[in-house]
Amino acid sequence: MENKEAVVEDGEIESVTAAESEFDEWTNFGDDDIMQQQYTIQAEEAKKVPFVGDKEPLSSLAAEYKSGSPILLEKIKVLDEQYVAIRRTRGDGNCFFRSFMFSYLEHIMECQDQAEIDRIKTNVEKSRKALQTLGYADLTFEDFFALFLEQLECVIQGKETSISHEELVVRSRDQSISDYVVMFFRFVTSAEIQKRTEFFEPFILGLTNTTVEQFCKSSVEPMGEESDHVHITALSDALGIPIRVVYLDRSSCDTGGVSVNHHDFMPVAGDLPNASCSSEKNIPFITLLYRPGHYDILYPK
């Protein structure tokens, strides 16, 4: 079975390993057969959920845990005081990048912030040059970069190519578009990690015995590979976009009350978007809900 890496509040990695002993009696199956069967089951289940779902009230989250852990229900009540809605994403290993993609483009559409588009284009160009310096051929990533920049321009209104919010949802559910934008983010993340090997290497060595380059080739660039704090930090730094991750887990609070922890990933370079849409410059406008192995989008009140 495959290890799934979970982000925890203090930035450390918690390894969640499914027990393999239950398969001991399956003497006619090899490990690869078992893993493939599990992957197939998960893939079939994932297909029942769109890449990006509709906006739902927080009550839908409470209903999901109605018969579950009391502490989770209490934490959802706390979330309900701070957030108005949730938008789910498909649990296919790409949920972090997919959630980030939609949340960011939706924010630009709401704010109509051309200055932010100009700022992000500068950082995208830095990522392109970093990949070229690392030895990547343009043909391996250029289509992904071009499609993202195209979507970015489309959310600004008043142009022939402008799209509505409904069309943004449709495009985010279109695999030919959605997966390309996810791949764009994966290449940007990979470039940032490899560009700053000395910074990321200690974290990567805590996850695996591979080199930074091998980690990027096996755990960052391929579709379906789950994301942890290394990926989030790298993407936030590369694009200069703060990201808030809210953790819904069974951890208890030392003070006796129930609270929901969060962590703000702030770009290391201090290259932040301008304050817009009533958001302060140092407060992330992208908020994601993390449950072990999965990310969804949260909407603050």
Salt bridges, closest charged atoms under 4 A:
GLU44 OE2 - LYS47 NZ 3.70
GLU45 OE2 - LYS48 NZ 3.02
ASP54 OD1 - ARG173 NH2 2.61
GLU56 OE2 - ARG88 NE 3.21
GLU64 OE1 - ARG88 NH1 2.64
GLU64 OE2 - ARG291 NH1 2.85
GLU74 OE2 - LYS77 NZ 3.37
ASP92 OD2 - ARG98 NH2 2.86
GLU106 OE2 - ARG87 NH2 3.50
GLU106 OE2 - HIS165 NE2 2.68
GLU116 OE1 - ARG119 NE 2.77
GLU125 OE1 - ARG128 NH1 2.51
GLU142 OE2 - ARG128 NH2 2.99
GLU153 OE2 - LYS121 NZ 2.28
GLU153 OE1 - LYS159 NZ 2.47
GLU167 OE2 - ARG171 NE 3.24
ASP179 OD1 - ARG98 NH1 2.74
GLU192 OE1 - LYS195 NZ 3.41
GLU192 OE2 - ARG196 NH1 2.91
GLU221 OE1 - LYS217 NZ 3.94
GLU226 OE2 - LYS4 NZ 3.83
ASP228 OD1 - HIS231 ND1 3.18
ASP237 OD2 - ARG196 NH1 2.84
ASP249 OD1 - LYS75 NZ 3.08
ASP264 OD1 - ARG244 NE 2.62
ASP264 OD1 - HIS262 NE2 3.97
ASP271 OD2 - ARG119 NH1 3.11
ASP296 OD2 - ARG291 NH2 2.78
ASP296 OD1 - HIS294 NE2 2.85
